[in-house]
Amino acid sequence: MIFPDPMIHRTTEYPIEELFLKRWSPRAMSAESISHKDLMSLFEAARWAPSTYNEQEWRFLYATRDSEDWHLFLELLVESNRVWCEKAAALVVVLSHKIFAANGKPNPVHTFDVGAAFQNLSLQGTAMGLVVHGMAGFARDQARERLAIPEDYAVEAMIAIGQPGDPLTLPDKLLKREKPSSRKPLNQIVCAGKFRFGED
Ligand SMILES: Cc1cc2nc3c(=O)[nH]c(=O)nc-3n(C[C@H](O)[C@H](O)[C@H](O)COP(=O)(O)O)c2cc1C
């Protein structure tokens, strides 16, 4: 089966760069490895995200499928994610530093900044023809404990990275969902002036 083409499934109301539409979150991966160089290119892209005061709160812990830590990272995932992540090339745990390094005060936008870094990483992955899939379904407490993550870091999300695979290798339930999704219309997410969503 052919890997779905997001450009067929997605339309925009206004013109944008194709890369935004080409990025999506497939689950079908081939179980092939990716090179250290390619993996580092993804983190390099994340590194160049904007952040408050250039704080660069993001931290990434990773395990490649041929490494000692692979099973530890895989075990953190909920079963519904583990089933397709077994064919990933790398799994990543994304952290953010919750306090400003300079003065120890709480940073109100640590999560916002790390989201930008994730998007950089996923767009770079798309440009390189890789699967990049963000995940909230994993055991955060276990990740903290087993990966020795200090309390001043938030455990944000996990990411599966891999080579695209044949969607037909997915269980039926996931195969049905293996296509690029659509989006809410712009008028449901953008409003000039005061909050007036939900009014007709
Ligand atoms: C922070 C975050 C958490 C997510 N958690 C999961 C998850 O646990 N399992 C999963 O299969 N997909 C997960 N997704 C993927 C989303 O469902 C997906 O991004 C969304 O449906 C939009 O589809 P698209 O990325 O293909 O455009 C997550 C995405 C993000 C950004």
The ligand as a Tripos MOL2 file, in Angstrom:
@<TRIPOS>MOLECULE
LIG
   31    33     1     0     0
SMALL
NO_CHARGES

@<TRIPOS>ATOM
      1 C1          1.6550   16.6410   22.2500 C.3       1 LIG1
      2 C2          1.0390   15.5890   21.3550 C.ar      1 LIG1
      3 C3          0.5930   14.3970   21.8980 C.ar      1 LIG1
      4 C4          0.0820   13.3910   21.0620 C.ar      1 LIG1
      5 N1         -0.2070   12.1600   21.6160 N.ar      1 LIG1
      6 C5         -0.4420   11.1180   20.7790 C.ar      1 LIG1
      7 C6         -0.5010    9.7840   21.3020 C.ar      1 LIG1
      8 O1         -0.2930    9.5320   22.4950 O.2       1 LIG1
      9 N2         -0.7460    8.7790   20.4190 N.ar      1 LIG1
     10 C7         -0.9360    8.9970   19.0850 C.ar      1 LIG1
     11 O2         -1.1300    8.0370   18.3490 O.2       1 LIG1
     12 N3         -0.8800   10.2570   18.5600 N.ar      1 LIG1
     13 C8         -0.6190   11.3100   19.3690 C.ar      1 LIG1
     14 N4         -0.4940   12.5830   18.8560 N.ar      1 LIG1
     15 C9         -0.7040   12.8300   17.4300 C.3       1 LIG1
     16 C10        -1.9720   13.6760   17.2080 C.3       1 LIG1
     17 O3         -3.1030   12.8610   17.3520 O.3       1 LIG1
     18 C11        -1.9000   14.3510   15.8280 C.3       1 LIG1
     19 O4         -0.8280   15.2720   15.8130 O.3       1 LIG1
     20 C12        -3.1890   15.0820   15.4900 C.3       1 LIG1
     21 O5         -4.2610   14.1810   15.3500 O.3       1 LIG1
     22 C13        -3.0590   15.8970   14.2010 C.3       1 LIG1
     23 O6         -2.6960   15.0570   13.1550 O.3       1 LIG1
     24 P1         -1.3780   15.2690   12.2770 P.3       1 LIG1
     25 O7         -0.2080   15.4090   13.2220 O.co2     1 LIG1
     26 O8         -1.2820   14.0090   11.4320 O.co2     1 LIG1
     27 O9         -1.5540   16.4970   11.4560 O.co2     1 LIG1
     28 C14        -0.0270   13.6170   19.6710 C.ar      1 LIG1
     29 C15         0.3940   14.8380   19.1380 C.ar      1 LIG1
     30 C16         0.9250   15.8120   19.9590 C.ar      1 LIG1
     31 C17         1.4070   17.1110   19.3440 C.3       1 LIG1
@<TRIPOS>BOND
     1     1     2 1
     2     2     3 ar
     3     2    30 ar
     4     3     4 ar
     5     4     5 ar
     6     4    28 ar
     7     5     6 ar
     8     6     7 ar
     9     6    13 1
    10     7     8 2
    11     7     9 ar
    12     9    10 ar
    13    10    11 2
    14    10    12 ar
    15    12    13 ar
    16    13    14 ar
    17    14    15 1
    18    14    28 ar
    19    15    16 1
    20    16    17 1
    21    16    18 1
    22    18    19 1
    23    18    20 1
    24    20    21 1
    25    20    22 1
    26    22    23 1
    27    23    24 1
    28    24    25 2
    29    24    26 1
    30    24    27 1
    31    28    29 ar
    32    29    30 ar
    33    30    31 1
@<TRIPOS>SUBSTRUCTURE
     1 LIG1         1 GROUP 0 **** ****
